[in-house]
Amino acid sequence: MNQKAGRVDLAKFREANREQRERAKEGPEGHTIRQRAVIRLIEDQLKEARVGDYTIVCDEAKSRKGGGKGPSPLQYFVAAVGF
């Protein structure tokens, strides 16, 4: 089924929700999520994070003595609130 941009596939959402409820019935281990991030400082305020299969960078704007090579920590936080 083709979805238009900005649309939620409700059937897929309901199925994921049902699966989560079933796992929760199995006990706490079925309801536990663990995340790990490995962070390294590259230079000045430029940092790299490895999270699962993804690598992301974080920097400060040049006006804040960064290199402007990536979003700032606050910009990531603001985006995360929207997710």
C-alpha positions in Angstrom: 0.0 0.0 0.0 1.5 3.4 -1.0 1.3 6.0 1.7 1.4 9.8 1.0 4.1 11.8 2.8 3.0 12.9 6.2 0.5 10.1 6.6 0.6 7.4 9.3 0.0 3.8 8.3 -2.6 3.1 11.0 -2.7 -0.7 10.2 1.1 -0.9 10.7 0.9 1.3 13.9 -1.9 -0.9 15.4 0.0 -4.1 14.6 3.2 -2.8 16.3 1.1 -1.7 19.3 -0.5 -5.1 19.5 2.9 -6.9 19.4 4.2 -4.6 22.2 1.2 -5.4 24.4 1.7 -9.1 23.8 5.4 -8.9 24.8 4.5 -6.9 27.9 2.3 -9.8 29.1 5.5 -12.0 29.1 7.0 -10.0 31.9 9.4 -7.1 32.3 12.0 -8.5 29.9 9.4 -8.2 27.1 8.9 -4.6 27.9 12.5 -3.4 28.3 14.4 -1.4 25.8 18.1 -0.7 26.0 19.9 1.9 24.0 23.6 2.7 23.9 25.5 5.5 22.3 29.3 5.7 21.9 30.4 9.3 21.7 33.8 10.6 20.7 35.2 14.1 20.5 36.6 14.8 17.0 37.8 18.4 17.5 36.8 21.5 19.4 33.0 21.0 19.9 32.5 18.6 17.0 31.4 15.2 18.4 30.4 11.9 16.7 27.9 9.5 18.1 27.4 5.9 17.1 23.9 4.7 18.0 23.1 1.2 16.7 23.7 1.2 13.0 23.8 5.0 12.8 26.5 7.6 13.1 25.6 11.2 13.7 27.6 14.3 14.3 26.9 17.2 16.6 28.6 20.6 16.7 28.0 24.2 17.8 27.5 27.2 15.5 30.5 29.3 14.6 29.0 32.1 16.8 29.4 29.7 19.8 33.0 28.8 18.9 32.0 25.6 17.1 32.6 24.7 13.5 29.0 24.6 12.3 29.5 21.1 10.9 26.3 19.7 12.3 23.3 20.4 14.5 23.9 21.6 18.0 22.8 19.4 21.0 19.9 21.7 21.6 18.8 21.4 18.0 18.8 17.6 18.3 16.8 17.9 21.5 14.2 20.1 19.9 13.9 17.7 17.0 13.6 14.7 19.4 10.6 16.4 21.1 8.9 16.5 17.7 9.6 12.8 17.0 
